[in-house]
Amino acid sequence: MPNITELLATRPWLLADGATGTNYFDMGLQSGDAPEMWNADHVDRVASLHRRFIEAGADIILTNSFGGSRYRLKLHRMENRVVELNRAAAEIAREEAERVGRPVVVAGSIGPTGEILEPVGALSVELATEAFTEQAMALADGGADVIWLETLSSKEEMRAAGTAAAATGLPVIATMTFDTNGSTMMGVSPVELVDLYRETVPRLAAFGANCGIGAADLIGALLAMSQQLTDDDRLVAKSNCGIPAFVDGQIHYSGTPELMSRYVELALDSGARIIGGCCGTTPEHLAAMRQALESHSKRGAPDLDAVVELLGPVTAGTRACCDGMHARPKAVRKRRSRRRRDA
């Protein structure tokens, strides 16, 4: 089983896969259905998407378990199938990863519960931790190499998910998503996020941003986070493939393979070590992204105007975040000998 910490120590970058749900819609998933049910009912389709991403060059594939907590599955009256569906998600990905003659990391995907945690909402951190632990342990039992926390938005939920993920003994990757205000839904800025990850996620192997508004804004968030990094930190970028729009009653993302190729180059220049795509990113996009990374010579970090020129406009929130970044003295990189937390 691949050790992601060792891979990060020996490789300049790793390519993560693309979208799960939006690709499933093209494969027959209906609006309102739970993608996690495909781990039982359409194993061949789940395996096929993993295989296509691996063939496109993915070094990391995320399991079909984003909404696999008891709270999300309860919406489909399947809260009693958490262990079954998450274990199956990891087993399907593990089998595809082992078909090829190179290391492919299986990342056990855990998304938000869909509930608002205390003190703003009704769900306690204790109950959220219990739900995340149930899911994380099932993913580990199914063969995940790492637990991947994604699209979270509050400090409390990240703390609960981080505690649960660490209970598996596996390395943990954590990403949150930013809105038009340049912060998470619960008001956490990219700069604040760096310390939040360190404080709330034990066994942290890498951290960063995913999903969000589009590639340009995600790069802006990376630029802000990069000011706080030490030599031990590993940054993650997993952007949406452009902007979604309804076309003939279906959601289509505006990102082309060319745009996503420019995005991965800028992500690498901005300090990301794990780079992939989120909503709308197909295996065809990923193949172009792989080719771009392999042919790109890393340059210095771009400024936001260069990002806008290459990827398109950013929101006012991202602009304000990056302007604030330049108003502060740049953090000094500390050469720390913090022991890496291997699996």
C-alpha positions as CSV (number, residue, x, y, z in Angstrom):
1,M,0.0,0.0,0.0
2,P,1.5,3.4,-1.0
3,N,2.7,5.7,1.8
4,I,1.7,9.2,0.8
5,T,4.3,10.8,3.1
6,E,7.1,8.9,1.4
7,L,5.7,9.8,-2.0
8,L,5.6,13.5,-1.1
9,A,9.2,13.2,0.1
10,T,10.4,11.9,-3.3
11,R,8.1,13.5,-5.8
12,P,7.7,17.2,-6.7
13,W,4.0,16.8,-7.1
14,L,1.2,14.2,-7.1
15,L,-1.9,14.4,-9.3
16,A,-5.2,13.8,-7.6
17,D,-8.3,12.7,-9.5
18,G,-11.3,14.7,-10.7
19,A,-15.0,14.9,-10.0
20,T,-17.1,12.0,-8.7
21,G,-20.7,13.1,-8.7
22,T,-20.7,15.2,-11.9
23,N,-19.1,12.4,-13.8
24,Y,-21.7,10.0,-12.4
25,F,-24.5,12.1,-13.8
26,D,-23.1,11.4,-17.2
27,M,-23.0,7.7,-16.3
28,G,-26.7,7.5,-15.3
29,L,-26.9,8.9,-11.7
30,Q,-30.2,10.7,-11.2
31,S,-30.7,14.0,-9.4
32,G,-31.5,13.3,-5.8
33,D,-29.9,9.8,-5.7
34,A,-27.1,8.9,-3.3
35,P,-23.9,8.2,-5.2
36,E,-22.8,6.0,-2.4
37,M,-25.5,3.5,-3.3
38,W,-23.5,2.8,-6.5
39,N,-20.9,1.1,-4.2
40,A,-23.5,-1.7,-3.8
41,D,-25.7,-1.4,-6.9
42,H,-23.3,-0.3,-9.7
43,V,-19.8,-1.5,-8.7
44,D,-18.8,-1.7,-12.3
45,R,-19.5,2.0,-12.9
46,V,-17.7,3.1,-9.8
47,A,-14.7,1.0,-10.8
48,S,-14.8,2.3,-14.3
49,L,-14.5,6.0,-13.3
50,H,-11.5,5.1,-11.0
51,R,-9.9,3.2,-13.8
52,R,-10.4,6.1,-16.3
53,F,-8.8,8.5,-13.8
54,I,-5.8,6.2,-13.2
55,E,-5.4,5.8,-17.0
56,A,-5.4,9.6,-17.3
57,G,-2.5,9.8,-14.9
58,A,-4.0,10.1,-11.4
59,D,-1.6,9.3,-8.5
60,I,-4.4,9.6,-6.0
61,I,-8.0,8.5,-6.3
62,L,-10.8,9.5,-3.9
63,T,-13.4,6.9,-2.8
64,N,-17.1,7.3,-3.7
65,S,-17.9,8.1,-0.1
66,F,-18.2,11.9,0.1
67,G,-21.7,11.8,1.5
68,G,-21.2,8.5,3.4
69,S,-21.8,9.7,7.0
70,R,-25.0,8.7,8.8
71,Y,-26.4,12.2,8.6
72,R,-26.1,12.4,4.8
73,L,-27.3,8.8,4.3
74,K,-30.2,9.4,6.6
75,L,-31.7,11.6,3.8
76,H,-32.0,8.4,1.8
77,R,-33.1,6.2,4.7
78,M,-29.7,4.4,4.6
79,E,-28.1,5.5,7.8
80,N,-27.8,1.9,8.9
81,R,-25.6,1.1,5.9
82,V,-22.6,3.4,6.7
83,V,-20.1,0.7,7.3
84,E,-21.2,-1.4,4.4
85,L,-21.1,1.4,1.8
86,N,-17.9,3.1,3.0
87,R,-16.0,-0.2,3.2
88,A,-17.2,-1.1,-0.3
89,A,-16.1,2.3,-1.6
90,A,-12.6,1.7,-0.4
91,E,-12.5,-1.9,-1.6
92,I,-13.5,-0.9,-5.1
93,A,-10.9,1.8,-5.3
94,R,-8.2,-0.4,-3.8
95,E,-8.8,-3.1,-6.4
96,E,-8.4,-0.6,-9.3
97,A,-5.3,0.9,-7.7
98,E,-3.7,-2.5,-7.5
99,R,-4.3,-3.2,-11.2
100,V,-1.5,-0.9,-12.3
101,G,2.2,-1.2,-12.0
102,R,2.8,2.1,-10.2
103,P,1.8,3.5,-6.8
104,V,-1.8,4.8,-6.7
105,V,-3.0,6.2,-3.4
106,V,-6.5,5.4,-2.3
107,A,-7.9,8.3,-0.3
108,G,-11.0,7.7,1.8
109,S,-13.2,10.7,1.0
110,I,-15.2,12.3,3.9
111,G,-17.4,15.3,3.2
112,P,-19.5,17.4,5.6
113,T,-22.4,16.0,7.5
114,G,-24.8,18.6,6.1
115,E,-25.6,19.6,9.6
116,I,-24.6,22.9,11.3
117,L,-22.6,22.2,14.5
118,E,-22.9,23.9,17.8
119,P,-22.7,26.7,18.9
120,V,-24.4,28.0,15.7
121,G,-26.4,24.8,15.0
122,A,-27.9,21.9,16.9
123,L,-25.3,19.0,16.2
124,S,-22.8,18.6,18.9
125,V,-19.1,18.1,18.2
126,E,-19.3,14.8,20.1
127,L,-22.0,13.4,17.9
128,A,-20.3,14.6,14.7
129,T,-17.1,13.0,15.8
130,E,-18.9,9.7,16.4
131,A,-20.4,9.8,12.9
132,F,-17.1,10.7,11.3
133,T,-15.3,7.9,13.2
134,E,-17.8,5.3,12.0
135,Q,-17.2,6.4,8.4
136,A,-13.4,6.7,8.7
137,M,-12.9,3.3,10.3
138,A,-15.0,1.7,7.5
139,L,-12.9,3.3,4.9
140,A,-9.7,2.2,6.6
141,D,-11.1,-1.3,6.9
142,G,-11.8,-1.3,3.2
143,G,-8.2,-0.5,2.3
144,A,-7.8,3.3,2.2
145,D,-4.2,4.5,2.4
146,V,-5.1,8.0,3.7
147,I,-8.3,9.8,5.0
148,W,-9.2,12.8,2.9
149,L,-11.4,15.4,4.6
150,E,-13.0,17.7,2.0
151,T,-15.4,20.6,1.4
152,L,-15.7,21.3,5.1
153,S,-16.5,24.9,6.2
154,S,-16.5,25.3,10.0
155,K,-13.8,24.9,12.7
156,E,-16.0,22.7,14.7
157,E,-16.7,20.2,11.9
158,M,-13.0,20.1,11.0
159,R,-12.1,19.4,14.6
160,A,-14.6,16.5,14.7
161,A,-13.5,15.1,11.4
162,G,-9.8,15.4,12.2
163,T,-10.2,13.6,15.5
164,A,-12.2,10.8,13.8
165,A,-9.7,10.5,10.9
166,A,-6.7,10.2,13.3
167,A,-8.4,7.3,15.1
168,T,-7.7,5.2,12.0
169,G,-4.0,5.5,12.4
170,L,-3.7,6.7,8.7
171,P,-2.3,9.9,7.4
172,V,-4.9,12.7,6.9
173,I,-5.4,15.3,4.2
174,A,-7.7,18.1,4.9
175,T,-9.3,20.7,2.6
176,M,-11.9,23.3,3.1
177,T,-13.8,25.4,0.5
178,F,-14.1,29.1,0.0
179,D,-17.1,31.3,-1.1
180,T,-17.4,34.7,-2.8
181,N,-16.3,36.4,0.5
182,G,-12.9,34.8,0.3
183,S,-13.6,32.7,3.4
184,T,-15.4,29.5,4.3
185,M,-19.1,29.5,4.8
186,M,-18.5,30.0,8.5
187,G,-16.1,32.9,8.0
188,V,-12.6,31.2,8.2
189,S,-10.1,32.9,5.9
190,P,-7.3,31.1,4.0
191,V,-4.7,32.6,6.3
192,E,-6.5,31.5,9.5
193,L,-7.0,28.1,8.0
194,V,-3.3,27.1,8.1
195,D,-3.2,27.3,11.9
196,L,-6.6,25.7,12.1
197,Y,-5.4,22.6,10.2
198,R,-2.4,22.3,12.4
199,E,-4.4,22.6,15.6
200,T,-7.4,20.4,14.8
201,V,-6.1,17.6,12.5
202,P,-3.7,15.1,14.0
203,R,-1.6,13.0,11.6
204,L,-1.8,15.8,9.1
205,A,0.0,14.9,5.8
206,A,-1.2,17.8,3.6
207,F,-3.8,20.5,3.6
208,G,-5.3,23.1,1.3
209,A,-8.5,24.0,-0.6
210,N,-11.0,22.3,-2.8
211,C,-14.2,23.0,-4.8
212,G,-15.1,26.7,-4.4
213,I,-16.0,29.2,-7.1
214,G,-13.4,28.4,-9.8
215,A,-9.7,27.9,-10.5
216,A,-8.7,31.6,-10.3
217,D,-10.2,32.0,-6.8
218,L,-8.7,28.8,-5.6
219,I,-5.3,29.9,-6.7
220,G,-5.9,33.1,-4.8
221,A,-6.6,31.1,-1.6
222,L,-3.4,29.1,-2.2
223,L,-1.4,32.3,-2.5
224,A,-2.8,33.5,0.8
225,M,-2.1,30.2,2.6
226,S,1.4,29.9,1.1
227,Q,2.5,32.9,3.2
228,Q,2.1,30.8,6.4
229,L,3.8,27.6,5.3
230,T,6.9,26.0,6.8
231,D,9.2,23.6,5.1
232,D,7.3,20.7,6.5
233,D,3.9,21.7,5.1
234,R,2.4,20.2,1.9
235,L,-0.3,22.2,0.1
236,V,-3.3,20.8,-1.7
237,A,-5.2,22.3,-4.6
238,K,-8.4,20.6,-6.0
239,S,-10.3,23.2,-8.0
240,N,-13.7,23.1,-9.7
241,C,-13.4,22.9,-13.5
242,G,-14.6,26.4,-14.3
243,I,-18.0,27.8,-13.5
244,P,-21.2,25.8,-13.5
245,A,-24.2,26.8,-15.7
246,F,-27.5,25.2,-16.7
247,V,-27.5,24.1,-20.3
248,D,-30.5,22.3,-21.7
249,G,-31.6,21.4,-18.1
250,Q,-28.2,20.0,-17.1
251,I,-25.2,21.5,-15.2
252,H,-22.1,22.0,-17.4
253,Y,-18.8,23.4,-16.2
254,S,-17.0,26.0,-18.3
255,G,-13.5,24.8,-17.8
256,T,-11.6,23.4,-20.8
257,P,-8.6,21.1,-20.8
258,E,-6.5,24.2,-21.7
259,L,-7.8,26.2,-18.7
260,M,-7.2,23.3,-16.3
261,S,-3.7,22.9,-17.7
262,R,-3.0,26.5,-16.9
263,Y,-4.5,26.1,-13.5
264,V,-2.2,23.2,-12.5
265,E,0.8,25.1,-13.6
266,L,-0.2,28.1,-11.5
267,A,-1.0,25.8,-8.6
268,L,2.5,24.2,-8.8
269,D,4.0,27.7,-9.0
270,S,2.0,28.7,-5.9
271,G,3.4,26.0,-3.8
272,A,0.9,23.1,-4.2
273,R,2.3,19.6,-4.0
274,I,-1.0,17.7,-4.5
275,I,-3.0,19.0,-7.4
276,G,-6.3,17.8,-8.9
277,G,-9.7,18.8,-10.0
278,C,-13.1,18.9,-8.3
279,C,-16.6,19.4,-9.7
280,G,-16.8,19.1,-13.5
281,T,-13.3,17.6,-13.9
282,T,-13.4,14.6,-16.3
283,P,-10.7,12.1,-17.1
284,E,-10.1,14.0,-20.3
285,H,-9.4,17.2,-18.3
286,L,-7.1,15.1,-16.0
287,A,-5.1,13.8,-18.9
288,A,-4.3,17.3,-20.0
289,M,-3.5,18.3,-16.5
290,R,-1.0,15.4,-16.2
291,Q,0.7,16.4,-19.4
292,A,0.9,20.0,-18.3
293,L,2.5,19.1,-15.0
294,E,5.0,16.8,-16.6
295,S,6.2,19.5,-19.1
296,H,6.1,22.5,-16.7
297,S,9.2,23.9,-15.1
298,K,8.2,25.4,-11.8
299,R,8.5,29.2,-11.5
300,G,8.0,31.7,-8.7
301,A,4.6,32.3,-7.3
302,P,2.4,34.4,-9.5
303,D,0.7,37.6,-8.4
304,L,-3.1,37.8,-8.5
305,D,-3.2,39.9,-11.7
306,A,-1.3,37.2,-13.5
307,V,-3.7,34.6,-12.3
308,V,-6.6,36.7,-13.5
309,E,-5.0,37.1,-16.9
310,L,-4.6,33.3,-17.3
311,L,-7.7,31.9,-15.6
312,G,-10.3,34.7,-15.5
313,P,-11.7,37.1,-12.9
314,V,-11.7,36.5,-9.2
315,T,-14.3,37.6,-6.7
316,A,-14.0,40.7,-4.5
317,G,-13.5,38.4,-1.5
318,T,-10.5,36.8,-3.0
319,R,-9.1,40.1,-4.2
320,A,-9.5,41.6,-0.6
321,C,-7.9,38.5,0.9
322,C,-4.8,38.8,-1.4
323,D,-4.6,42.5,-0.9
324,G,-4.6,41.9,2.9
325,M,-1.8,39.4,2.4
326,H,0.4,42.0,0.9
327,A,-0.3,44.4,3.7
328,R,1.2,42.0,6.2
329,P,4.9,41.1,6.4
330,K,5.5,37.8,4.8
331,A,5.8,35.0,7.3
332,V,9.3,33.6,7.8
333,R,9.7,30.0,6.8
334,K,10.9,28.1,9.8
335,R,13.0,25.1,9.3
336,R,11.4,22.8,11.7
337,S,12.3,19.2,12.3
338,R,8.7,18.2,13.1
339,R,8.5,14.4,12.9
340,R,6.3,13.4,10.0
341,R,3.3,11.2,11.0
342,D,3.6,8.2,8.8
343,A,0.9,5.5,8.5
